Amino acid sequence: MFPELREEISRLKIEDARFAKLFHRHNALDQEIKNSEASLLPAAQGTIETLKKEKLHLKDELYGILLKSRGM
């Protein structure tokens, strides 16, 4: 996620507890979605769609924090 902002992400994960929590939740959702789609974890299609929406919302929120931290 956002490879061009890798350094900023690393910094914020250390300095901003909220960012770190959101980032961790985003990664956990990503893994849960992958496992569900690979049938490693049983989940209804509606559940997977809900997880994807939450993940997208978190990504938008993380990006907003990144832009704000860069003064954009």
PDB file of N, H, CA, C and O in Angstrom:
ATOM      1  N   MET A   1       0.835  -1.172   0.000  1.00  0.00           N
ATOM      2  CA  MET A   1       0.000   0.000   0.000  1.00  0.00           C
ATOM      3  C   MET A   1       0.883   1.240   0.000  1.00  0.00           C
ATOM      4  O   MET A   1       1.742   1.392   0.869  1.00  0.00           O
ATOM      5  N   PHE A   2       0.683   2.102  -0.943  1.00  0.00           N
ATOM      6  H   PHE A   2      -0.015   1.979  -1.649  1.00  0.00           H
ATOM      7  CA  PHE A   2       1.393   3.373  -1.088  1.00  0.00           C
ATOM      8  C   PHE A   2       2.917   3.209  -1.021  1.00  0.00           C
ATOM      9  O   PHE A   2       3.549   3.755  -0.117  1.00  0.00           O
ATOM     10  N   PRO A   3       3.509   2.480  -1.947  1.00  0.00           N
ATOM     11  CA  PRO A   3       4.968   2.258  -1.894  1.00  0.00           C
ATOM     12  C   PRO A   3       5.775   3.549  -1.959  1.00  0.00           C
ATOM     13  O   PRO A   3       6.889   3.613  -1.441  1.00  0.00           O
ATOM     14  N   GLU A   4       5.216   4.574  -2.593  1.00  0.00           N
ATOM     15  H   GLU A   4       4.311   4.522  -3.014  1.00  0.00           H
ATOM     16  CA  GLU A   4       5.932   5.840  -2.704  1.00  0.00           C
ATOM     17  C   GLU A   4       5.981   6.585  -1.361  1.00  0.00           C
ATOM     18  O   GLU A   4       6.739   7.542  -1.204  1.00  0.00           O
ATOM     19  N   LEU A   5       5.177   6.143  -0.409  1.00  0.00           N
ATOM     20  H   LEU A   5       4.561   5.366  -0.537  1.00  0.00           H
ATOM     21  CA  LEU A   5       5.122   6.787   0.904  1.00  0.00           C
ATOM     22  C   LEU A   5       5.666   5.877   2.015  1.00  0.00           C
ATOM     23  O   LEU A   5       5.369   6.074   3.193  1.00  0.00           O
ATOM     24  N   ARG A   6       6.448   4.903   1.629  1.00  0.00           N
ATOM     25  H   ARG A   6       6.689   4.743   0.672  1.00  0.00           H
ATOM     26  CA  ARG A   6       6.948   3.897   2.572  1.00  0.00           C
ATOM     27  C   ARG A   6       7.651   4.516   3.781  1.00  0.00           C
ATOM     28  O   ARG A   6       7.409   4.099   4.914  1.00  0.00           O
ATOM     29  N   GLU A   7       8.513   5.500   3.554  1.00  0.00           N
ATOM     30  H   GLU A   7       8.710   5.838   2.633  1.00  0.00           H
ATOM     31  CA  GLU A   7       9.245   6.124   4.660  1.00  0.00           C
ATOM     32  C   GLU A   7       8.292   6.847   5.603  1.00  0.00           C
ATOM     33  O   GLU A   7       8.434   6.765   6.823  1.00  0.00           O
ATOM     34  N   GLU A   8       7.327   7.550   5.036  1.00  0.00           N
ATOM     35  H   GLU A   8       7.211   7.616   4.045  1.00  0.00           H
ATOM     36  CA  GLU A   8       6.351   8.274   5.843  1.00  0.00           C
ATOM     37  C   GLU A   8       5.498   7.301   6.648  1.00  0.00           C
ATOM     38  O   GLU A   8       5.183   7.565   7.808  1.00  0.00           O
ATOM     39  N   ILE A   9       5.126   6.189   6.043  1.00  0.00           N
ATOM     40  H   ILE A   9       5.382   5.975   5.100  1.00  0.00           H
ATOM     41  CA  ILE A   9       4.349   5.164   6.748  1.00  0.00           C
ATOM     42  C   ILE A   9       5.146   4.615   7.924  1.00  0.00           C
ATOM     43  O   ILE A   9       4.613   4.478   9.025  1.00  0.00           O
ATOM     44  N   SER A  10       6.411   4.302   7.701  1.00  0.00           N
ATOM     45  H   SER A  10       6.844   4.413   6.807  1.00  0.00           H
ATOM     46  CA  SER A  10       7.260   3.786   8.775  1.00  0.00           C
ATOM     47  C   SER A  10       7.354   4.780   9.928  1.00  0.00           C
ATOM     48  O   SER A  10       7.284   4.397  11.096  1.00  0.00           O
ATOM     49  N   ARG A  11       7.512   6.044   9.593  1.00  0.00           N
ATOM     50  H   ARG A  11       7.569   6.355   8.645  1.00  0.00           H
ATOM     51  CA  ARG A  11       7.617   7.083  10.619  1.00  0.00           C
ATOM     52  C   ARG A  11       6.319   7.200  11.406  1.00  0.00           C
ATOM     53  O   ARG A  11       6.332   7.248  12.636  1.00  0.00           O
ATOM     54  N   LEU A  12       5.204   7.245  10.695  1.00  0.00           N
ATOM     55  H   LEU A  12       5.193   7.206   9.696  1.00  0.00           H
ATOM     56  CA  LEU A  12       3.920   7.407  11.359  1.00  0.00           C
ATOM     57  C   LEU A  12       3.549   6.194  12.212  1.00  0.00           C
ATOM     58  O   LEU A  12       2.902   6.350  13.248  1.00  0.00           O
ATOM     59  N   LYS A  13       3.941   5.005  11.802  1.00  0.00           N
ATOM     60  H   LYS A  13       4.466   4.878  10.961  1.00  0.00           H
ATOM     61  CA  LYS A  13       3.658   3.820  12.612  1.00  0.00           C
ATOM     62  C   LYS A  13       4.357   3.912  13.966  1.00  0.00           C
ATOM     63  O   LYS A  13       3.876   3.358  14.954  1.00  0.00           O
ATOM     64  N   ILE A  14       5.472   4.600  14.010  1.00  0.00           N
ATOM     65  H   ILE A  14       5.862   5.050  13.207  1.00  0.00           H
ATOM     66  CA  ILE A  14       6.208   4.773  15.269  1.00  0.00           C
ATOM     67  C   ILE A  14       5.672   5.959  16.064  1.00  0.00           C
ATOM     68  O   ILE A  14       5.519   5.872  17.282  1.00  0.00           O
ATOM     69  N   GLU A  15       5.391   7.051  15.389  1.00  0.00           N
ATOM     70  H   GLU A  15       5.516   7.121  14.399  1.00  0.00           H
ATOM     71  CA  GLU A  15       5.060   8.304  16.061  1.00  0.00           C
ATOM     72  C   GLU A  15       3.573   8.538  16.306  1.00  0.00           C
ATOM     73  O   GLU A  15       3.218   9.346  17.163  1.00  0.00           O
ATOM     74  N   ASP A  16       2.702   7.859  15.583  1.00  0.00           N
ATOM     75  H   ASP A  16       2.991   7.203  14.886  1.00  0.00           H
ATOM     76  CA  ASP A  16       1.263   8.121  15.662  1.00  0.00           C
ATOM     77  C   ASP A  16       0.524   6.813  15.988  1.00  0.00           C
ATOM     78  O   ASP A  16       0.348   5.950  15.128  1.00  0.00           O
ATOM     79  N   ALA A  17       0.101   6.695  17.244  1.00  0.00           N
ATOM     80  H   ALA A  17       0.245   7.396  17.942  1.00  0.00           H
ATOM     81  CA  ALA A  17      -0.545   5.458  17.693  1.00  0.00           C
ATOM     82  C   ALA A  17      -1.831   5.170  16.914  1.00  0.00           C
ATOM     83  O   ALA A  17      -2.122   4.014  16.607  1.00  0.00           O
ATOM     84  N   ARG A  18      -2.589   6.200  16.597  1.00  0.00           N
ATOM     85  H   ARG A  18      -2.353   7.140  16.846  1.00  0.00           H
ATOM     86  CA  ARG A  18      -3.829   6.009  15.834  1.00  0.00           C
ATOM     87  C   ARG A  18      -3.523   5.475  14.440  1.00  0.00           C
ATOM     88  O   ARG A  18      -4.182   4.550  13.966  1.00  0.00           O
ATOM     89  N   PHE A  19      -2.522   6.059  13.785  1.00  0.00           N
ATOM     90  H   PHE A  19      -1.987   6.810  14.170  1.00  0.00           H
ATOM     91  CA  PHE A  19      -2.129   5.591  12.459  1.00  0.00           C
ATOM     92  C   PHE A  19      -1.696   4.134  12.539  1.00  0.00           C
ATOM     93  O   PHE A  19      -2.094   3.317  11.709  1.00  0.00           O
ATOM     94  N   ALA A  20      -0.880   3.810  13.538  1.00  0.00           N
ATOM     95  H   ALA A  20      -0.557   4.474  14.212  1.00  0.00           H
ATOM     96  CA  ALA A  20      -0.387   2.435  13.687  1.00  0.00           C
ATOM     97  C   ALA A  20      -1.546   1.458  13.872  1.00  0.00           C
ATOM     98  O   ALA A  20      -1.542   0.369  13.297  1.00  0.00           O
ATOM     99  N   LYS A  21      -2.538   1.848  14.676  1.00  0.00           N
ATOM    100  H   LYS A  21      -2.541   2.732  15.143  1.00  0.00           H
ATOM    101  CA  LYS A  21      -3.696   0.986  14.911  1.00  0.00           C
ATOM    102  C   LYS A  21      -4.487   0.782  13.621  1.00  0.00           C
ATOM    103  O   LYS A  21      -4.869  -0.344  13.301  1.00  0.00           O
ATOM    104  N   LEU A  22      -4.735   1.854  12.886  1.00  0.00           N
ATOM    105  H   LEU A  22      -4.425   2.769  13.146  1.00  0.00           H
ATOM    106  CA  LEU A  22      -5.462   1.754  11.620  1.00  0.00           C
ATOM    107  C   LEU A  22      -4.694   0.909  10.609  1.00  0.00           C
ATOM    108  O   LEU A  22      -5.280   0.093   9.898  1.00  0.00           O
ATOM    109  N   PHE A  23      -3.385   1.107  10.552  1.00  0.00           N
ATOM    110  H   PHE A  23      -2.908   1.770  11.130  1.00  0.00           H
ATOM    111  CA  PHE A  23      -2.536   0.363   9.620  1.00  0.00           C
ATOM    112  C   PHE A  23      -2.579  -1.130   9.947  1.00  0.00           C
ATOM    113  O   PHE A  23      -2.693  -1.965   9.050  1.00  0.00           O
ATOM    114  N   HIS A  24      -2.487  -1.456  11.231  1.00  0.00           N
ATOM    115  H   HIS A  24      -2.394  -0.778  11.960  1.00  0.00           H
ATOM    116  CA  HIS A  24      -2.536  -2.855  11.652  1.00  0.00           C
ATOM    117  C   HIS A  24      -3.893  -3.472  11.305  1.00  0.00           C
ATOM    118  O   HIS A  24      -3.952  -4.602  10.820  1.00  0.00           O
ATOM    119  N   ARG A  25      -4.975  -2.743  11.549  1.00  0.00           N
ATOM    120  H   ARG A  25      -4.927  -1.825  11.942  1.00  0.00           H
ATOM    121  CA  ARG A  25      -6.316  -3.245  11.232  1.00  0.00           C
ATOM    122  C   ARG A  25      -6.474  -3.456   9.727  1.00  0.00           C
ATOM    123  O   ARG A  25      -7.072  -4.445   9.301  1.00  0.00           O
ATOM    124  N   HIS A  26      -5.942  -2.535   8.919  1.00  0.00           N
ATOM    125  H   HIS A  26      -5.456  -1.732   9.265  1.00  0.00           H
ATOM    126  CA  HIS A  26      -5.999  -2.668   7.466  1.00  0.00           C
ATOM    127  C   HIS A  26      -5.296  -3.956   7.024  1.00  0.00           C
ATOM    128  O   HIS A  26      -5.823  -4.707   6.203  1.00  0.00           O
ATOM    129  N   ASN A  27      -4.115  -4.203   7.569  1.00  0.00           N
ATOM    130  H   ASN A  27      -3.687  -3.594   8.236  1.00  0.00           H
ATOM    131  CA  ASN A  27      -3.367  -5.411   7.206  1.00  0.00           C
ATOM    132  C   ASN A  27      -4.079  -6.680   7.671  1.00  0.00           C
ATOM    133  O   ASN A  27      -4.082  -7.688   6.965  1.00  0.00           O
ATOM    134  N   ALA A  28      -4.683  -6.629   8.859  1.00  0.00           N
ATOM    135  H   ALA A  28      -4.681  -5.810   9.433  1.00  0.00           H
ATOM    136  CA  ALA A  28      -5.418  -7.789   9.367  1.00  0.00           C
ATOM    137  C   ALA A  28      -6.626  -8.085   8.475  1.00  0.00           C
ATOM    138  O   ALA A  28      -6.910  -9.245   8.176  1.00  0.00           O
ATOM    139  N   LEU A  29      -7.326  -7.047   8.055  1.00  0.00           N
ATOM    140  H   LEU A  29      -7.095  -6.104   8.297  1.00  0.00           H
ATOM    141  CA  LEU A  29      -8.462  -7.232   7.146  1.00  0.00           C
ATOM    142  C   LEU A  29      -8.007  -7.803   5.813  1.00  0.00           C
ATOM    143  O   LEU A  29      -8.659  -8.685   5.255  1.00  0.00           O
ATOM    144  N   ASP A  30      -6.900  -7.304   5.308  1.00  0.00           N
ATOM    145  H   ASP A  30      -6.371  -6.587   5.761  1.00  0.00           H
ATOM    146  CA  ASP A  30      -6.363  -7.795   4.040  1.00  0.00           C
ATOM    147  C   ASP A  30      -6.110  -9.296   4.126  1.00  0.00           C
ATOM    148  O   ASP A  30      -6.473 -10.044   3.218  1.00  0.00           O
ATOM    149  N   GLN A  31      -5.491  -9.732   5.209  1.00  0.00           N
ATOM    150  H   GLN A  31      -5.196  -9.125   5.946  1.00  0.00           H
ATOM    151  CA  GLN A  31      -5.202 -11.164   5.367  1.00  0.00           C
ATOM    152  C   GLN A  31      -6.487 -11.968   5.531  1.00  0.00           C
ATOM    153  O   GLN A  31      -6.612 -13.058   4.972  1.00  0.00           O
ATOM    154  N   GLU A  32      -7.434 -11.443   6.287  1.00  0.00           N
ATOM    155  H   GLU A  32      -7.332 -10.558   6.741  1.00  0.00           H
ATOM    156  CA  GLU A  32      -8.706 -12.132   6.480  1.00  0.00           C
ATOM    157  C   GLU A  32      -9.457 -12.287   5.155  1.00  0.00           C
ATOM    158  O   GLU A  32     -10.038 -13.338   4.885  1.00  0.00           O
ATOM    159  N   ILE A  33      -9.443 -11.248   4.341  1.00  0.00           N
ATOM    160  H   ILE A  33      -8.971 -10.394   4.560  1.00  0.00           H
ATOM    161  CA  ILE A  33     -10.099 -11.297   3.029  1.00  0.00           C
ATOM    162  C   ILE A  33      -9.417 -12.333   2.141  1.00  0.00           C
ATOM    163  O   ILE A  33     -10.086 -13.149   1.506  1.00  0.00           O
ATOM    164  N   LYS A  34      -8.093 -12.299   2.098  1.00  0.00           N
ATOM    165  H   LYS A  34      -7.550 -11.636   2.614  1.00  0.00           H
ATOM    166  CA  LYS A  34      -7.358 -13.274   1.283  1.00  0.00           C
ATOM    167  C   LYS A  34      -7.665 -14.701   1.724  1.00  0.00           C
ATOM    168  O   LYS A  34      -7.897 -15.573   0.887  1.00  0.00           O
ATOM    169  N   ASN A  35      -7.667 -14.942   3.031  1.00  0.00           N
ATOM    170  H   ASN A  35      -7.478 -14.233   3.711  1.00  0.00           H
ATOM    171  CA  ASN A  35      -7.956 -16.283   3.544  1.00  0.00           C
ATOM    172  C   ASN A  35      -9.384 -16.717   3.211  1.00  0.00           C
ATOM    173  O   ASN A  35      -9.623 -17.872   2.858  1.00  0.00           O
ATOM    174  N   SER A  36     -10.326 -15.785   3.326  1.00  0.00           N
ATOM    175  H   SER A  36     -10.132 -14.847   3.613  1.00  0.00           H
ATOM    176  CA  SER A  36     -11.717 -16.112   3.018  1.00  0.00           C
ATOM    177  C   SER A  36     -11.887 -16.421   1.537  1.00  0.00           C
ATOM    178  O   SER A  36     -12.581 -17.370   1.173  1.00  0.00           O
ATOM    179  N   GLU A  37     -11.260 -15.629   0.690  1.00  0.00           N
ATOM    180  H   GLU A  37     -10.695 -14.858   0.986  1.00  0.00           H
ATOM    181  CA  GLU A  37     -11.378 -15.852  -0.752  1.00  0.00           C
ATOM    182  C   GLU A  37     -10.678 -17.136  -1.190  1.00  0.00           C
ATOM    183  O   GLU A  37     -11.061 -17.748  -2.187  1.00  0.00           O
ATOM    184  N   ALA A  38      -9.667 -17.534  -0.453  1.00  0.00           N
ATOM    185  H   ALA A  38      -9.356 -17.037   0.357  1.00  0.00           H
ATOM    186  CA  ALA A  38      -8.962 -18.785  -0.770  1.00  0.00           C
ATOM    187  C   ALA A  38      -9.609 -19.977  -0.064  1.00  0.00           C
ATOM    188  O   ALA A  38      -9.096 -21.095  -0.111  1.00  0.00           O
ATOM    189  N   SER A  39     -10.744 -19.720   0.590  1.00  0.00           N
ATOM    190  H   SER A  39     -11.161 -18.812   0.628  1.00  0.00           H
ATOM    191  CA  SER A  39     -11.509 -20.739   1.307  1.00  0.00           C
ATOM    192  C   SER A  39     -10.755 -21.311   2.499  1.00  0.00           C
ATOM    193  O   SER A  39     -11.046 -22.425   2.935  1.00  0.00           O
ATOM    194  N   LEU A  40      -9.802 -20.575   3.027  1.00  0.00           N
ATOM    195  H   LEU A  40      -9.566 -19.670   2.672  1.00  0.00           H
ATOM    196  CA  LEU A  40      -9.118 -21.009   4.240  1.00  0.00           C
ATOM    197  C   LEU A  40      -9.955 -20.683   5.472  1.00  0.00           C
ATOM    198  O   LEU A  40      -9.876 -21.374   6.489  1.00  0.00           O
ATOM    199  N   LEU A  41     -10.747 -19.636   5.372  1.00  0.00           N
ATOM    200  H   LEU A  41     -10.810 -19.075   4.547  1.00  0.00           H
ATOM    201  CA  LEU A  41     -11.688 -19.257   6.427  1.00  0.00           C
ATOM    202  C   LEU A  41     -13.079 -19.205   5.798  1.00  0.00           C
ATOM    203  O   LEU A  41     -13.271 -18.531   4.786  1.00  0.00           O
ATOM    204  N   PRO A  42     -14.044 -19.904   6.379  1.00  0.00           N
ATOM    205  CA  PRO A  42     -15.387 -19.841   5.804  1.00  0.00           C
ATOM    206  C   PRO A  42     -16.009 -18.461   6.020  1.00  0.00           C
ATOM    207  O   PRO A  42     -15.962 -17.911   7.121  1.00  0.00           O
ATOM    208  N   ALA A  43     -16.583 -17.917   4.965  1.00  0.00           N
ATOM    209  H   ALA A  43     -16.621 -18.363   4.071  1.00  0.00           H
ATOM    210  CA  ALA A  43     -17.250 -16.622   5.062  1.00  0.00           C
ATOM    211  C   ALA A  43     -18.251 -16.486   3.924  1.00  0.00           C
ATOM    212  O   ALA A  43     -17.999 -16.920   2.799  1.00  0.00           O
ATOM    213  N   ALA A  44     -19.374 -15.885   4.232  1.00  0.00           N
ATOM    214  H   ALA A  44     -19.579 -15.533   5.145  1.00  0.00           H
ATOM    215  CA  ALA A  44     -20.381 -15.618   3.209  1.00  0.00           C
ATOM    216  C   ALA A  44     -19.892 -14.479   2.328  1.00  0.00           C
ATOM    217  O   ALA A  44     -19.112 -13.637   2.772  1.00  0.00           O
ATOM    218  N   GLN A  45     -20.347 -14.451   1.085  1.00  0.00           N
ATOM    219  H   GLN A  45     -20.981 -15.135   0.724  1.00  0.00           H
ATOM    220  CA  GLN A  45     -19.931 -13.399   0.153  1.00  0.00           C
ATOM    221  C   GLN A  45     -20.245 -12.010   0.699  1.00  0.00           C
ATOM    222  O   GLN A  45     -19.459 -11.081   0.513  1.00  0.00           O
ATOM    223  N   GLY A  46     -21.369 -11.861   1.361  1.00  0.00           N
ATOM    224  H   GLY A  46     -22.008 -12.615   1.512  1.00  0.00           H
ATOM    225  CA  GLY A  46     -21.731 -10.571   1.946  1.00  0.00           C
ATOM    226  C   GLY A  46     -20.745 -10.144   3.019  1.00  0.00           C
ATOM    227  O   GLY A  46     -20.444  -8.959   3.158  1.00  0.00           O
ATOM    228  N   THR A  47     -20.249 -11.096   3.765  1.00  0.00           N
ATOM    229  H   THR A  47     -20.493 -12.059   3.652  1.00  0.00           H
ATOM    230  CA  THR A  47     -19.259 -10.813   4.799  1.00  0.00           C
ATOM    231  C   THR A  47     -17.959 -10.331   4.170  1.00  0.00           C
ATOM    232  O   THR A  47     -17.346  -9.377   4.649  1.00  0.00           O
ATOM    233  N   ILE A  48     -17.551 -10.981   3.115  1.00  0.00           N
ATOM    234  H   ILE A  48     -18.049 -11.756   2.726  1.00  0.00           H
ATOM    235  CA  ILE A  48     -16.318 -10.581   2.423  1.00  0.00           C
ATOM    236  C   ILE A  48     -16.469  -9.165   1.873  1.00  0.00           C
ATOM    237  O   ILE A  48     -15.546  -8.358   1.974  1.00  0.00           O
ATOM    238  N   GLU A  49     -17.620  -8.864   1.295  1.00  0.00           N
ATOM    239  H   GLU A  49     -18.370  -9.519   1.213  1.00  0.00           H
ATOM    240  CA  GLU A  49     -17.853  -7.520   0.756  1.00  0.00           C
ATOM    241  C   GLU A  49     -17.803  -6.468   1.873  1.00  0.00           C
ATOM    242  O   GLU A  49     -17.262  -5.380   1.676  1.00  0.00           O
ATOM    243  N   THR A  50     -18.356  -6.786   3.023  1.00  0.00           N
ATOM    244  H   THR A  50     -18.795  -7.670   3.183  1.00  0.00           H
ATOM    245  CA  THR A  50     -18.316  -5.871   4.166  1.00  0.00           C
ATOM    246  C   THR A  50     -16.879  -5.631   4.602  1.00  0.00           C
ATOM    247  O   THR A  50     -16.493  -4.499   4.892  1.00  0.00           O
ATOM    248  N   LEU A  51     -16.088  -6.699   4.646  1.00  0.00           N
ATOM    249  H   LEU A  51     -16.401  -7.618   4.410  1.00  0.00           H
ATOM    250  CA  LEU A  51     -14.679  -6.571   5.022  1.00  0.00           C
ATOM    251  C   LEU A  51     -13.917  -5.702   4.014  1.00  0.00           C
ATOM    252  O   LEU A  51     -13.079  -4.883   4.389  1.00  0.00           O
ATOM    253  N   LYS A  52     -14.223  -5.896   2.745  1.00  0.00           N
ATOM    254  H   LYS A  52     -14.904  -6.561   2.440  1.00  0.00           H
ATOM    255  CA  LYS A  52     -13.561  -5.107   1.704  1.00  0.00           C
ATOM    256  C   LYS A  52     -13.918  -3.622   1.829  1.00  0.00           C
ATOM    257  O   LYS A  52     -13.065  -2.757   1.628  1.00  0.00           O
ATOM    258  N   LYS A  53     -15.161  -3.335   2.156  1.00  0.00           N
ATOM    259  H   LYS A  53     -15.854  -4.037   2.319  1.00  0.00           H
ATOM    260  CA  LYS A  53     -15.571  -1.937   2.331  1.00  0.00           C
ATOM    261  C   LYS A  53     -14.868  -1.312   3.526  1.00  0.00           C
ATOM    262  O   LYS A  53     -14.426  -0.165   3.464  1.00  0.00           O
ATOM    263  N   GLU A  54     -14.765  -2.066   4.610  1.00  0.00           N
ATOM    264  H   GLU A  54     -15.124  -2.998   4.661  1.00  0.00           H
ATOM    265  CA  GLU A  54     -14.058  -1.555   5.797  1.00  0.00           C
ATOM    266  C   GLU A  54     -12.586  -1.306   5.470  1.00  0.00           C
ATOM    267  O   GLU A  54     -12.012  -0.296   5.875  1.00  0.00           O
ATOM    268  N   LYS A  55     -11.988  -2.232   4.738  1.00  0.00           N
ATOM    269  H   LYS A  55     -12.454  -3.053   4.408  1.00  0.00           H
ATOM    270  CA  LYS A  55     -10.576  -2.094   4.356  1.00  0.00           C
ATOM    271  C   LYS A  55     -10.381  -0.850   3.487  1.00  0.00           C
ATOM    272  O   LYS A  55      -9.419  -0.106   3.677  1.00  0.00           O
ATOM    273  N   LEU A  56     -11.275  -0.626   2.550  1.00  0.00           N
ATOM    274  H   LEU A  56     -12.056  -1.231   2.396  1.00  0.00           H
ATOM    275  CA  LEU A  56     -11.179   0.548   1.686  1.00  0.00           C
ATOM    276  C   LEU A  56     -11.345   1.842   2.492  1.00  0.00           C
ATOM    277  O   LEU A  56     -10.641   2.825   2.257  1.00  0.00           O
ATOM    278  N   HIS A  57     -12.272   1.827   3.432  1.00  0.00           N
ATOM    279  H   HIS A  57     -12.843   1.029   3.623  1.00  0.00           H
ATOM    280  CA  HIS A  57     -12.460   2.998   4.292  1.00  0.00           C
ATOM    281  C   HIS A  57     -11.180   3.280   5.083  1.00  0.00           C
ATOM    282  O   HIS A  57     -10.764   4.433   5.195  1.00  0.00           O
ATOM    283  N   LEU A  58     -10.560   2.241   5.628  1.00  0.00           N
ATOM    284  H   LEU A  58     -10.898   1.305   5.537  1.00  0.00           H
ATOM    285  CA  LEU A  58      -9.316   2.417   6.373  1.00  0.00           C
ATOM    286  C   LEU A  58      -8.203   2.951   5.474  1.00  0.00           C
ATOM    287  O   LEU A  58      -7.421   3.809   5.884  1.00  0.00           O
ATOM    288  N   LYS A  59      -8.141   2.439   4.249  1.00  0.00           N
ATOM    289  H   LYS A  59      -8.777   1.742   3.916  1.00  0.00           H
ATOM    290  CA  LYS A  59      -7.114   2.904   3.316  1.00  0.00           C
ATOM    291  C   LYS A  59      -7.292   4.390   3.023  1.00  0.00           C
ATOM    292  O   LYS A  59      -6.316   5.138   2.981  1.00  0.00           O
ATOM    293  N   ASP A  60      -8.532   4.815   2.821  1.00  0.00           N
ATOM    294  H   ASP A  60      -9.325   4.207   2.855  1.00  0.00           H
ATOM    295  CA  ASP A  60      -8.807   6.238   2.596  1.00  0.00           C
ATOM    296  C   ASP A  60      -8.393   7.070   3.797  1.00  0.00           C
ATOM    297  O   ASP A  60      -7.800   8.139   3.649  1.00  0.00           O
ATOM    298  N   GLU A  61      -8.708   6.578   4.983  1.00  0.00           N
ATOM    299  H   GLU A  61      -9.190   5.710   5.104  1.00  0.00           H
ATOM    300  CA  GLU A  61      -8.359   7.294   6.204  1.00  0.00           C
ATOM    301  C   GLU A  61      -6.834   7.377   6.382  1.00  0.00           C
ATOM    302  O   GLU A  61      -6.299   8.425   6.742  1.00  0.00           O
ATOM    303  N   LEU A  62      -6.157   6.275   6.128  1.00  0.00           N
ATOM    304  H   LEU A  62      -6.591   5.423   5.835  1.00  0.00           H
ATOM    305  CA  LEU A  62      -4.690   6.258   6.219  1.00  0.00           C
ATOM    306  C   LEU A  62      -4.074   7.235   5.216  1.00  0.00           C
ATOM    307  O   LEU A  62      -3.134   7.957   5.546  1.00  0.00           O
ATOM    308  N   TYR A  63      -4.598   7.253   4.012  1.00  0.00           N
ATOM    309  H   TYR A  63      -5.362   6.666   3.744  1.00  0.00           H
ATOM    310  CA  TYR A  63      -4.072   8.151   2.987  1.00  0.00           C
ATOM    311  C   TYR A  63      -4.269   9.604   3.398  1.00  0.00           C
ATOM    312  O   TYR A  63      -3.387  10.437   3.192  1.00  0.00           O
ATOM    313  N   GLY A  64      -5.426   9.907   3.980  1.00  0.00           N
ATOM    314  H   GLY A  64      -6.143   9.230   4.148  1.00  0.00           H
ATOM    315  CA  GLY A  64      -5.664  11.265   4.461  1.00  0.00           C
ATOM    316  C   GLY A  64      -4.664  11.676   5.526  1.00  0.00           C
ATOM    317  O   GLY A  64      -4.172  12.805   5.517  1.00  0.00           O
ATOM    318  N   ILE A  65      -4.362  10.773   6.439  1.00  0.00           N
ATOM    319  H   ILE A  65      -4.762   9.857   6.447  1.00  0.00           H
ATOM    320  CA  ILE A  65      -3.372  11.060   7.480  1.00  0.00           C
ATOM    321  C   ILE A  65      -1.997  11.270   6.851  1.00  0.00           C
ATOM    322  O   ILE A  65      -1.261  12.172   7.250  1.00  0.00           O
ATOM    323  N   LEU A  66      -1.653  10.442   5.874  1.00  0.00           N
ATOM    324  H   LEU A  66      -2.251   9.710   5.549  1.00  0.00           H
ATOM    325  CA  LEU A  66      -0.369  10.585   5.191  1.00  0.00           C
ATOM    326  C   LEU A  66      -0.260  11.938   4.489  1.00  0.00           C
ATOM    327  O   LEU A  66       0.766  12.611   4.586  1.00  0.00           O
ATOM    328  N   LEU A  67      -1.305  12.326   3.792  1.00  0.00           N
ATOM    329  H   LEU A  67      -2.138  11.779   3.713  1.00  0.00           H
ATOM    330  CA  LEU A  67      -1.284  13.624   3.100  1.00  0.00           C
ATOM    331  C   LEU A  67      -1.152  14.773   4.081  1.00  0.00           C
ATOM    332  O   LEU A  67      -0.391  15.714   3.854  1.00  0.00           O
ATOM    333  N   LYS A  68      -1.893  14.690   5.165  1.00  0.00           N
ATOM    334  H   LYS A  68      -2.511  13.925   5.348  1.00  0.00           H
ATOM    335  CA  LYS A  68      -1.837  15.733   6.188  1.00  0.00           C
ATOM    336  C   LYS A  68      -0.435  15.831   6.793  1.00  0.00           C
ATOM    337  O   LYS A  68       0.066  16.930   7.033  1.00  0.00           O
ATOM    338  N   SER A  69       0.185  14.698   7.034  1.00  0.00           N
ATOM    339  H   SER A  69      -0.222  13.805   6.839  1.00  0.00           H
ATOM    340  CA  SER A  69       1.522  14.701   7.647  1.00  0.00           C
ATOM    341  C   SER A  69       2.584  15.263   6.692  1.00  0.00           C
ATOM    342  O   SER A  69       3.627  15.753   7.124  1.00  0.00           O
ATOM    343  N   ARG A  70       2.301  15.183   5.401  1.00  0.00           N
ATOM    344  H   ARG A  70       1.454  14.785   5.050  1.00  0.00           H
ATOM    345  CA  ARG A  70       3.238  15.710   4.405  1.00  0.00           C
ATOM    346  C   ARG A  70       2.915  17.157   4.037  1.00  0.00           C
ATOM    347  O   ARG A  70       3.579  17.754   3.189  1.00  0.00           O
ATOM    348  N   GLY A  71       1.882  17.717   4.687  1.00  0.00           N
ATOM    349  H   GLY A  71       1.343  17.232   5.376  1.00  0.00           H
ATOM    350  CA  GLY A  71       1.511  19.109   4.423  1.00  0.00           C
ATOM    351  C   GLY A  71       0.783  19.311   3.119  1.00  0.00           C
ATOM    352  O   GLY A  71       0.826  20.404   2.554  1.00  0.00           O
ATOM    353  N   MET A  72       0.124  18.299   2.631  1.00  0.00           N
ATOM    354  H   MET A  72       0.089  17.411   3.090  1.00  0.00           H
ATOM    355  CA  MET A  72      -0.588  18.377   1.354  1.00  0.00           C
ATOM    356  C   MET A  72      -2.057  18.637   1.576  1.00  0.00           C
ATOM    357  O   MET A  72      -2.818  18.734   0.614  1.00  0.00           O
TER     358      MET A  72
END
